[in-house]
Amino acid sequence: MKAREWDSVVLTVDVPGAFRDNIPKGTTGVVIEAYEQPTEGYAVDVSIPDESSLSGFQYDNVILYPDQFDVVPTDSP
């Protein structure tokens, strides 16, 4: 498995979103669930910058495949 639950990730490609047309490459997120069957995939909550939103972000949950993101390294041992 490329990632584990609660890993931070960054998208390496644009992906279709549930609430908007596309979630852009470079968007960050957190792995919420990891799947091995029927194929490796990850449910990821993403934070999309949006100046028109009160919080400054819109949020979405997408299923990603290993070739669509990189895991963000952590500083902890």
C-alpha positions as CSV (number, residue, x, y, z in Angstrom):
1,M,0.0,0.0,0.0
2,K,1.3,3.4,-0.9
3,A,-0.4,5.3,1.9
4,R,-2.0,4.7,5.3
5,E,-5.0,6.3,7.0
6,W,-4.3,9.8,8.2
7,D,-1.3,10.3,5.8
8,S,-1.2,13.8,4.2
9,V,-1.1,13.7,0.4
10,V,-0.8,16.1,-2.5
11,L,-2.5,15.5,-5.8
12,T,-0.1,15.0,-8.8
13,V,-2.9,15.3,-11.4
14,D,-6.3,17.1,-11.7
15,V,-9.1,14.7,-10.6
16,P,-12.9,15.0,-11.0
17,G,-14.6,16.1,-7.8
18,A,-18.0,15.3,-6.4
19,F,-18.9,18.9,-5.8
20,R,-17.0,20.7,-8.5
21,D,-15.8,20.0,-12.0
22,N,-12.1,19.3,-11.2
23,I,-9.9,19.3,-8.1
24,P,-6.6,20.8,-9.3
25,K,-3.2,19.2,-9.1
26,G,-1.3,20.4,-6.0
27,T,-4.4,20.2,-3.8
28,T,-3.6,18.7,-0.4
29,G,-5.7,16.2,1.5
30,V,-5.8,13.5,4.2
31,V,-6.3,9.7,3.6
32,I,-9.5,8.7,5.5
33,E,-9.7,5.1,4.3
34,A,-7.4,2.7,2.3
35,Y,-8.7,-0.1,0.1
36,E,-6.9,-3.1,-1.3
37,Q,-9.8,-4.8,-3.0
38,P,-10.9,-4.9,-5.8
39,T,-8.0,-2.5,-6.5
40,E,-5.8,-0.3,-4.4
41,G,-7.6,3.0,-3.8
42,Y,-7.9,5.7,-1.1
43,A,-10.7,7.8,0.2
44,V,-9.2,11.3,0.6
45,D,-10.7,14.4,2.2
46,V,-9.2,17.4,0.2
47,S,-9.1,21.1,1.0
48,I,-9.6,23.3,-2.0
49,P,-8.6,27.0,-1.7
50,D,-11.6,29.2,-2.3
51,E,-11.5,32.9,-1.5
52,S,-15.3,33.2,-1.8
53,S,-15.9,30.7,1.1
54,L,-16.0,32.0,4.6
55,S,-13.4,29.4,5.7
56,G,-11.2,30.1,2.7
57,F,-11.7,26.5,1.5
58,Q,-14.1,24.1,0.0
59,Y,-14.0,20.5,1.0
60,D,-14.5,17.3,-1.0
61,N,-14.0,13.6,-0.6
62,V,-12.6,11.6,-3.6
63,I,-11.3,8.2,-4.3
64,L,-7.7,8.3,-5.5
65,Y,-5.5,5.7,-7.1
66,P,-1.7,5.4,-6.2
67,D,-0.6,7.2,-9.4
68,Q,-2.7,10.3,-8.6
69,F,-1.0,11.5,-5.5
70,D,2.3,11.7,-3.5
71,V,2.5,11.1,0.3
72,V,3.7,14.2,2.1
73,P,6.6,13.3,4.4
74,T,6.2,14.0,8.1
75,D,8.9,15.3,10.4
76,S,8.1,12.9,13.2
77,P,10.4,9.8,13.6
